[in-house]
Amino acid sequence: MKNIKFWALAGAFLYALSGCDDKDDNVVTPLMDVAYPQVLLLSDEGNGDLEDEDKFSFKITLADRVDPQGEELGGKVVPLEKDVTVQFQVTDMEGFSKLSDYVKDWTAFYEIDDCTTSEDQNINLNLTFDPATGIGSVRFPAGVEEIEVEFETDEDLFDDDTFNAESRGLVLKLVGLNANGQNVVANTTNAFEYKVLDDEGVYGEWEVGVDDATEFQNFKNLFGLINEDIKHLDADEVEEITLSFEYGEWKAEVKLKETEMVEECGEVEEENKVIEIEAEFEELEDDKLEGDLEFAESIEQEDGSEIDFAYAGSFKVQGKRLTLTLKGEYDDAETSAITLHLKK
């Protein structure tokens, strides 16, 4: 009797479950009774560019929150229903004392689609900025997920022929907002750091000598470890190879002689095909003309899994020449220490 009662109850339970409407599959009911505020924050912790750059920008974005429809388990950006005004401030200047010596103009916009911004449609975000105090404000519109504030800078202020070991740049933070009656706050804790990168040091773009058989083979031996296309390259297929040292990131770009037609924003142009590798720096002694470096990333496999690769070694800058010695590791394979001699 005990077993009969158990299975009878189990059957009733399963029957009740089967009566659920299929339209509720994959839908999670969010906890909407808790009035968590929307959060506006800086989208990045920092950025940087070479000392002759004539502009830089930062982005203000809405943080992900609970999806009201319950379809996105990880949350989603829910745009504001009314405009708000966000206040920000530039602080901690390094390498210069007057902000007006560096920042010459400013504008704000947001992306409407891949080819159109709010500037193209003459939409004013009411950006104000005072270089004397470093304080500014900007309108964050309803229905928008992210805006960008761009500063035009004096490209000659830092541009010299001397290696500068001292830091140059500034820090920017959000300091408040006018919520316009909405439940929204600004993250005033996080900061955005902009660094001026010295191209007399390791930063910038360096060229691999494709016409030098030894250099070309060394490049293939190093990075063919993680890229089959590079491994099987012939020199007569290649237009140029560059290695770039950027803010927090390293890139290799192999521009092929083979071209393809590319359509962008309604225009079709012929462009060289490119093989790219990107990685983030784990270590870079950028305050020296020689030092250690390491960069790493992961590569997605056909089955969806990822395998990490890493390159570590040293660099030495002598004028317009860079000596780069690296060892690579990927999966169960590795390279010996290989040296490249690059030029600007």
N, C-alpha and C positions, 0 to 999 in steps of 0.2 A: 504493500500500500504506500509505503514511503516513497518508492521510486516512481509510482504512478502519479502521486501528487506533485513531485518535483518536475516531471516532464510536462505535466499539464500546465503548471505555472510558467515554465520556460516557454512553452508554445504560445501561451497568451501574451507573454512579453514580446516575443518575436513578431507576433501578429500586429501588436500595437506599433512596433517600429516600422513594419512594412507599410503602415498607413500614412507615414510621413510623406509630404509632398516632395517630388523629385526636384522641384524648382529651388528648394532650400539647400541642395547639395553644394558643397564648397563655399557656403556662406556662414560667416561667424558673426554673431550679434555683438557689436561693440559695447563697452561700458560707457554709455553716453551720459549717465547721471552725474559723473564727476566733471566739473567745469574746469578742465585744464586749459590754460591760456595758449593761444598761438604764440610762436616764438620767432622773432626776426633775428638773424645772426649773420656774421661774416662767413662766406662760403669757403674761404681758404685761410690757412694759418700764415701764408706768406707767398712771396714771389720775388723775382729779381731779374735784372737784365743788364746788358753791358753798359759801360759808362757813357757811351755816346747815344743811348736811347733817348728819344724825345717825348716819351709818354709812359705812363703806367696806370693800372686800374685795379679796382677791387670790386667785389660783388657782394650784395646784400640779398639774402635768400630767406625763404620760409622753411622752417624745420618740418620734417615729416611728422604727422600726427595720426591718431586713430582714423581709419577710413570709415566715414559715416555709413557707407553701404556694406561694410564688413567683408569686402571682396579682396582687399590687399592686406594680408596678414602682417606684413612688415610695416604697414602704415603708408601714407601718401601725403603729398603736399595738398593742402586745402586752401585755396586762395582766400584773401580777405574779402569781406562784403562791402567795405568802405575804405577809402583812402586813409592812410596814416602818414605822419611826418616823422622821419627818423633823424636824430642828431648824431653826429660823429665828430671825432677830434683827432688831429695829427699831433703826435708827441714824439719824444725821444729821438730827436734828430742827431745824426752822427755824420761828421765830415763837413758840416756847414752849420751856421748859426741862425741865418734868416731864411724862413720858409719862402719868402717872396723872391729870394735869389734863385730858387730852384723851380717852384711851381708858378707857371705863367698863366695858365687858363684851366678851365674845368667844364665838364659836361656830364650829363647823365642820360641813360637810355635803357631800354629793355628790348629783347629779341621778340619779334612777332612771328617770324618763321626763319628758315635757314638763310633767306635772302633779304629780309626786311627787318629794320629796327624802328623803334618809335621815333627816332630822329628823322627817318625818311618820310614819316607822316606828320612831321612838325608837332609832335606831342611833347609838351613842356612838363618836365618833372620838378620844376620850381627849385632847382639846385641853387643853394647859396653857399659861399665859402669866404672866410676871412683869413688871409695868410698871416695877418698880424697875431691872431690868437690860435690859428689852426682849427677853428671850430666851423662846422658846416651843417647843413640840413638838406634833406631831399624828400620828395614825395614818393611814397611807395604805393602804387595804384591798386585799387580793387581788381580782382581777377587775374593778377600777375603773380608768377611764382618767384621771379628773380629780377633785380635791376643791377646795372653796372655804373659805377662812377669812374670817370677817366680824367686824369690830370695830364695836361700838357706841361712838359718840363724843359728846362734849359739844357740842351744836349752838350753844351760846351763847358758846363760848370765842373764836371769831374773828368772830362776827357783830356788825358795827358799821355805822355810817353814814359811815365814812371810807374813802377810796381808799387802799389799802396797796400801795405799789410794791415792798416787800420780799417775798421768797418766804416762804411758810408751808407746812409739810408735813413729810414724813419719807421715809426710804428703808428698804426691807426687802430682806433677802437670806437665801437658804438657807445654813446653816453646817455641815450634816452630816446623817448619818442612821445608824440601826441597820438594817443590811441583812438581818438575820435569816437569814444563811447564803446569800443570793442574790447573783448577780452584778449588782448595781445600785449606782449612785453618784448623788450629788446635784451639780447644777451650782451651785457656790458663787461663780461669777464674775459671772453676770448679776444685776442688781438691779431691783427694782420701786420706782418713785417715785410717791408720792401727793402731789398738789398741792392746796392750798386755793385756789379761784378766787374772785376778788373781784367781787361783783355790783355794786359801785359803778363798776367799769370796764366793759369791753366784754362780759364774760362774762354769760351768762344768756339769757333769752328776750325778744325784742323784737317788737312788733306793727306790722304794716303797716296803714295806714289804708284799709280797703276802701271806706269811704264817701267818701273823697277821690278824685275821678275822676283827678286828676293822679298821685297816688301809686300808685293801682292800675294805671294805664297804664304808669308807669315800671317797676313790678314785672314786668308782662307783657313789656315790651320787653327787660328784662334777662334773664329766665329762660325766656321763650318761645323764646329762641335754642336751648335744649337740650331743651325739653319742649313737645311739640305741644299737650298738654292745657292747660298754662298759657297758651300763646299764644292759644288760642281761648276762654278763660274770659270769662263775663259776670259783672259784680259781683253781680247778684242770685242767682247760683249759689253764692256763697261765704259761709260762716259767719264764718271768720277766717283770717288769714295770719300766721304767726310765723316769724321767723328766730332761730335759736339758735346761740350761740357756746359750744362745749363744749371739753373737754380734747382738743386735737389735731384737732377736728372741727367742721365747720359744717353746719347743717341748715336747710332751708326746708320748711315744712309748710303746705299749703293744705287747710283743713278745709272740705269742701263741705256744703251744706244737705241734699243727698241722703244717705239713710241705707241701710244694709244690715244684714242679720241675720248675726251672727258667733257661731260656736260655739267655746267655749274651755273645756276641762276639764269637759265635760258640761253646761255652762251656755250658753244662747243669749241674746245681748243685741243690742239695736239700737244700731248705732254709725254715726257720720258717715263717709262715704267720705273718704279722704285722699290727696292727691298729695304725694309726698315727693321731695326732692333732698338728697343727702348728698355731702360732699366732705371731704378732709383738708387741713389747713392746711399750706401750704408756707412761709408767713411770717405772723407775728402779733406785733406789738410790744405784748404784754399788760401790760408794766410801765409803760405810759403811758396817759393819758386820750385821747390822739390819736396816730395813727401809721399805718404801712403794714400792709397785709395782702394775702395771696394764698392762694387755695384751689383745688384741682384734683382731678379724678377722671376716670374713663373710663366710657363708655356702650357697652354691648354692642349690636351691630347684629343684624338678623335672620339674617345669614349667619354669625354667630358671631364676626366681627371686632369690634374695639373702637376707638372714636374718643375722643380726649382732649378735655376741656374745661378751661378755666381762667378764673378771675376775679381781677383784681388792682386795687388802688386804695388808698383811705385811709378812716379812720374818725375820728370825734370824738365823745366822750361829754360831755354837759353835763347833769348831774343825771340825770333820768329820760328824757332824749332822746338819740338816737343819729343822727348824720348819717353816711351811708354812701355813698361814691362809688366806683363800680366800672365796669370795662370787661370784657366777656366775649369769649372766643374759643372757637370750636367748629368743627371741620372747616375749611372755607374761609371761614367767616363770622365776623363780629365785630360788637360793638355799639360805639356811641360811649360816652363817659363819662356815666353816668347816676347821679343822686343820689337816694337814698331818705331820708326823714325818718321815723324810727321812735320808738316810745315803749314804756315798760314798763307 
